[in-house]
Amino acid sequence: MEQLELRLESGGTRPYLMGKPIHAGDCLLVLISENWFPARCECYREQGNLNWYLIVFKPEGEAVLEDCINNVWCRF
């Protein structure tokens, strides 16, 4: 269990988890309120920058976490 770490690569920024690069569409588990939920990592380009976010799949519906870098605990 670690937090996502944002690293700069030649193509822009990319989140890493446990030393491994995360790509758009990759699935993770996210800890929210002491429960693990499946999530998918996605990104969009705005003004030349990549912005990463997580779509979390909860029983009550999907939640989008825009501020997910260094703020949420994740695992594979």
C-alpha positions as CSV (number, residue, x, y, z in Angstrom):
1,M,0.0,0.0,0.0
2,E,1.5,3.3,-1.1
3,Q,0.5,6.7,-2.4
4,L,0.8,7.5,-6.1
5,E,3.9,9.4,-7.0
6,L,4.0,11.8,-10.0
7,R,7.2,11.6,-12.0
8,L,8.3,13.6,-15.0
9,E,9.0,11.6,-18.2
10,S,9.9,12.6,-21.7
11,G,6.2,12.7,-22.7
12,G,5.0,14.5,-19.6
13,T,4.0,13.5,-16.1
14,R,3.0,9.9,-15.1
15,P,1.9,8.5,-11.8
16,Y,3.9,5.6,-10.3
17,L,2.8,3.1,-7.7
18,M,5.4,0.9,-6.0
19,G,8.0,1.9,-8.5
20,K,5.9,0.9,-11.5
21,P,4.5,3.3,-14.1
22,I,0.7,3.7,-14.2
23,H,-1.0,4.2,-17.6
24,A,-4.4,5.5,-18.5
25,G,-6.9,2.6,-18.1
26,D,-4.8,0.7,-15.5
27,C,-6.8,-0.7,-12.6
28,L,-5.9,-0.2,-8.9
29,L,-7.4,-0.6,-5.5
30,V,-8.0,2.6,-3.5
31,L,-8.4,2.9,0.2
32,I,-11.4,5.1,1.2
33,S,-12.9,5.2,4.7
34,E,-11.1,2.0,5.6
35,N,-12.5,0.1,2.6
36,W,-10.7,-1.0,-0.6
37,F,-12.5,-0.1,-3.8
38,P,-11.5,-0.9,-7.4
39,A,-10.5,2.2,-9.4
40,R,-9.3,3.0,-12.9
41,C,-6.6,5.6,-13.6
42,E,-7.3,8.1,-16.4
43,C,-5.9,11.4,-17.7
44,Y,-6.7,14.3,-19.9
45,R,-4.5,17.0,-21.5
46,E,-5.2,20.6,-20.6
47,Q,-3.0,23.5,-21.8
48,G,-0.2,21.0,-22.7
49,N,-0.2,19.3,-19.3
50,L,-1.5,15.8,-18.4
51,N,-3.9,15.7,-15.5
52,W,-4.4,12.4,-13.8
53,Y,-7.4,11.2,-11.9
54,L,-9.1,8.0,-10.6
55,I,-12.5,6.7,-11.2
56,V,-13.5,4.8,-8.1
57,F,-16.2,2.1,-8.4
58,K,-18.2,2.0,-5.2
59,P,-21.5,0.0,-4.7
60,E,-23.5,3.3,-4.6
61,G,-21.9,4.5,-7.9
62,E,-18.8,5.9,-9.4
63,A,-16.7,8.7,-7.8
64,V,-14.0,10.7,-9.5
65,L,-10.9,11.7,-7.5
66,E,-9.2,14.5,-9.2
67,D,-6.6,15.2,-6.5
68,C,-5.3,11.6,-6.2
69,I,-1.6,12.1,-6.3
70,N,0.0,11.8,-2.9
71,N,-3.5,11.9,-1.3
72,V,-4.9,8.4,-1.6
73,W,-3.5,5.0,-0.6
74,C,-3.4,2.5,-3.4
75,R,-2.3,-1.0,-4.3
76,F,-2.4,-3.3,-7.2
